[in-house]
Amino acid sequence: MARRLAAVMALVGSLLLSGCGADLGTDQNGQKVASERIDKHWLVINYWAEWCGPCRTEIPEFNALNEQLKGDKVTVLGVNFDNLQGDELKKAAEALGIKFTVLAQDPAERFELPPAEALPVTYIIDDKGKMREQLLGEQSAEIIMDRLKALRP
């Protein structure tokens, strides 16, 4: 009886723990974006579109920011405003030279992000999954770094 109870408790525990961090779907290459990559990380989520001039201008800044923040518990993510999927998403990201992870699924609901009224728009999410800032318009790596320094303890 004790063994059976222990087995049930272990199963329940593993089921509960498996729900702690939900994955963010797939990226522009069809690879799973596992929760382990983002749990307890600050997130910089940039919404972009191919037709958006300022989006095109700021992408090299987000590429540089992504490199600068490696190993710093901050993850740079992109989301295509037009909801491109599969090969279309991959081709668009490649055409713009995006080197950071682009999510195929919009995480707006998960992080309770307000609808984007204009592009580009960037959100800073804290390590508990709470939106801390919405930045409208073209951003630079320096501006994002300054905002992160001001917001992070």
C-alpha positions as CSV (number, residue, x, y, z in Angstrom):
1,M,0.0,0.0,0.0
2,A,2.8,2.4,0.9
3,R,4.5,1.7,-2.4
4,R,1.4,2.4,-4.4
5,L,0.8,5.6,-2.5
6,A,4.4,6.7,-3.1
7,A,4.1,5.9,-6.8
8,V,0.9,7.9,-7.1
9,M,2.5,10.8,-5.2
10,A,5.5,10.7,-7.5
11,L,3.2,10.7,-10.6
12,V,1.1,13.6,-9.3
13,G,4.3,15.6,-8.4
14,S,5.8,15.1,-11.8
15,L,2.5,16.2,-13.5
16,L,2.3,19.3,-11.4
17,L,5.9,20.2,-12.0
18,S,5.6,19.6,-15.8
19,G,3.0,22.4,-15.9
20,C,5.3,24.9,-14.2
21,G,6.8,26.3,-17.4
22,A,4.8,26.0,-20.6
23,D,6.8,26.0,-23.8
24,L,6.4,28.9,-26.2
25,G,5.7,26.8,-29.3
26,T,8.2,26.8,-32.1
27,D,10.7,29.2,-33.6
28,Q,11.3,30.3,-37.2
29,N,13.2,27.1,-37.8
30,G,10.5,24.8,-36.5
31,Q,12.4,24.1,-33.3
32,K,10.6,23.9,-30.0
33,V,11.2,26.9,-27.7
34,A,11.3,25.1,-24.4
35,S,10.3,26.7,-21.1
36,E,13.8,26.0,-19.7
37,R,15.1,28.7,-22.1
38,I,12.8,31.4,-20.7
39,D,11.9,30.4,-17.2
40,K,13.3,32.9,-14.7
41,H,14.6,35.0,-17.5
42,W,13.7,38.6,-18.4
43,L,12.3,38.7,-22.0
44,V,12.6,41.4,-24.6
45,I,9.8,40.7,-27.1
46,N,9.9,42.7,-30.4
47,Y,7.0,42.7,-32.8
48,W,8.1,43.3,-36.4
49,A,6.9,43.0,-40.0
50,E,8.6,42.9,-43.4
51,W,6.7,46.0,-44.6
52,C,7.7,48.1,-41.5
53,G,10.6,50.4,-42.3
54,P,11.5,51.2,-38.6
55,C,11.4,47.4,-37.9
56,R,14.0,46.8,-40.6
57,T,16.2,49.5,-39.2
58,E,16.1,48.2,-35.6
59,I,16.7,44.5,-36.4
60,P,20.5,44.9,-36.3
61,E,20.1,46.5,-32.9
62,F,18.2,43.5,-31.6
63,N,20.8,41.2,-33.1
64,A,23.5,43.1,-31.2
65,L,21.4,43.1,-28.1
66,N,20.9,39.4,-28.3
67,E,24.7,38.8,-28.5
68,Q,25.3,41.3,-25.7
69,L,22.9,39.6,-23.3
70,K,24.0,36.0,-23.8
71,G,24.4,34.4,-20.4
72,D,22.7,37.3,-18.6
73,K,19.3,35.6,-18.0
74,V,17.7,38.0,-20.6
75,T,16.2,36.5,-23.8
76,V,15.5,38.5,-27.0
77,L,12.5,37.2,-28.9
78,G,10.8,38.3,-32.1
79,V,7.2,38.0,-33.2
80,N,6.0,38.5,-36.7
81,F,3.1,40.9,-36.6
82,D,1.5,39.3,-39.7
83,N,1.5,35.9,-38.1
84,L,3.6,34.3,-40.8
85,Q,4.2,30.6,-40.2
86,G,6.5,27.8,-41.4
87,D,8.6,28.5,-44.4
88,E,7.2,32.0,-44.8
89,L,8.3,32.9,-41.3
90,K,11.7,31.5,-41.9
91,K,12.2,33.3,-45.2
92,A,11.0,36.6,-43.8
93,A,13.4,36.3,-40.8
94,E,16.3,35.4,-43.1
95,A,15.5,38.2,-45.5
96,L,15.7,40.7,-42.6
97,G,18.8,39.1,-41.2
98,I,17.2,38.2,-37.9
99,K,19.6,36.2,-35.7
100,F,17.5,36.0,-32.5
101,T,14.7,33.6,-31.9
102,V,11.4,34.4,-33.7
103,L,8.3,32.8,-32.1
104,A,5.8,31.2,-34.5
105,Q,3.1,31.6,-31.9
106,D,2.2,35.0,-30.5
107,P,2.8,35.0,-26.7
108,A,0.6,38.1,-26.1
109,E,-2.1,36.2,-24.2
110,R,0.4,34.4,-22.0
111,F,2.1,37.6,-20.9
112,E,-1.1,39.7,-21.0
113,L,0.3,42.1,-23.5
114,P,-1.8,44.9,-24.8
115,P,-2.7,44.7,-28.6
116,A,-0.1,46.3,-30.8
117,E,-1.6,49.4,-32.3
118,A,1.5,50.3,-34.3
119,L,4.9,48.9,-35.2
120,P,7.5,48.4,-34.1
121,V,6.6,47.7,-30.5
122,T,8.8,46.0,-27.9
123,Y,7.8,44.6,-24.5
124,I,10.0,44.0,-21.5
125,I,8.8,41.0,-19.4
126,D,10.3,40.4,-16.0
127,D,11.6,37.0,-14.7
128,K,8.2,36.3,-13.2
129,G,6.3,36.7,-16.5
130,K,4.9,40.2,-15.8
131,M,5.0,42.9,-18.4
132,R,7.1,45.8,-17.1
133,E,7.3,48.1,-20.1
134,Q,5.9,48.7,-23.6
135,L,8.2,50.6,-25.9
136,L,6.6,52.1,-29.0
137,G,8.7,52.9,-32.1
138,E,12.2,52.1,-33.2
139,Q,14.5,51.0,-30.4
140,S,18.3,50.7,-30.1
141,A,20.3,48.2,-28.1
142,E,21.5,51.1,-25.9
143,I,17.9,52.1,-25.1
144,I,16.8,48.6,-24.2
145,M,19.9,48.1,-22.0
146,D,19.2,51.3,-20.2
147,R,15.6,50.2,-19.6
148,L,16.7,46.8,-18.4
149,K,19.2,48.3,-16.0
150,A,16.5,50.6,-14.6
151,L,14.0,47.8,-14.2
152,R,16.1,44.8,-13.0
153,P,17.0,44.6,-9.3
